[in-house]
Amino acid sequence: MCAHLLTSLALLTVAAGAARAAEPAITNSIGMRLVLIPAGQYTAGSSAAEAQAEADEQPAHRVTISRPFYLGQFEVTQDEYARVMGENPSWFARGAPGEKDLGGSSSGRWPADMLAWDDCLEFCRRLSQLPAERAAGREYRLPTEAEWEYACRAGSSTRFALGEQLSSSDANIRPATGTGAGHPLAVGSYRPNAFGLYDMHGNVWEWCADAYDARQYEQASAVDPTGPATGTGRVVRGGDWQFPARYARSANRDFTRASRRDLGNGFRVASSDRSSRIRKTGDH
């Protein structure tokens, strides 16, 4: 009788774990919402015929993301960063140089900025170590560049997830005329893409796990590529409030020194279970 009970309990535990893994979105212990990104394929990069395509985006090639993963629905906010790290280094915060741009509002829902690549890794490490996250089996990390583009495109094949054009009414970018907002905006200020992700275009650049190689696409793996072991800095994606639409294209690749802290650099987290950890370290 006891053996049957134990077996039943074990099966229920496995079923519960499978149900959790299939949830379309989760909210973690500090209130961060993450969306399940399904496994699938997409065309990475750009063809030479695409308007404003850069050499490092070519050749366009098919990529398979073989495992589903969770990705932050929003860029990591100042409140979330401070809760995990115990500090808020952002330029646009109370008592910081950019305070004047807040206009009397709280900066808590603005994306965290002035973050180096290692700062983002440390945030992921500490978040993963929180008791509730350990109990849930969640491992936080930066997305790979391939995962980021796949999630940004969300099934689209156009220059932007929202179509061939992107205006300042679609994303926090510098418009063709004028300066736009002139600073980040609270996350979720614009409509999401088809995966339910906000601000994949504009607001702040988002760090990825990969080192940058301008010729990466000439030799990239077709399945779950993770980028070179070393390279020229680390990949950032998505553009920011200071840059025009061309830099926010789904295919656009850029990079910066891993140690650089910039008021246009932020990040969002990816999550997977601890048995499918993706490399998070490496020199630059």
HELIX and SHEET records of a PDB file:
HELIX    1   1 CYS A    2  ALA A   21  1                                  20    
HELIX    2   2 ALA A   55  GLU A   57  5                                   3    
HELIX    3   3 GLN A   78  MET A   85  1                                   8    
HELIX    4   4 PRO A   97  LEU A  102  5                                   6    
HELIX    5   5 TRP A  117  GLN A  129  1                                  13    
HELIX    6   6 PRO A  131  ALA A  136  1                                   6    
HELIX    7   7 GLU A  145  ARG A  153  1                                   9    
HELIX    8   8 GLN A  216  GLU A  218  5                                   3    
HELIX    9   9 ALA A  245  ALA A  248  5                                   4    
HELIX   10  10 ARG A  274  SER A  276  5                                   3    
SHEET    1   A 5 ALA A  25  THR A  27  0                                        
SHEET    2   A 5 ARG A  33  ILE A  37 -1                                        
SHEET    3   A 5 PHE A  69  GLY A  72 -1                                        
SHEET    4   A 5 ALA A 270  ASP A 273 -1                                        
SHEET    5   A 5 ARG A 138  ARG A 141 -1                                        
SHEET    1   B 2 GLY A  40  ALA A  44  0                                        
SHEET    2   B 2 HIS A  61  ILE A  65 -1                                        
SHEET    1   C 4 ASP A 254  THR A 256  0                                        
SHEET    2   C 4 ARG A 234  ARG A 237 -1                                        
SHEET    3   C 4 TRP A 205  ALA A 211 -1                                        
SHEET    4   C 4 ASN A 265  GLY A 266  1                                        
END                                                                             
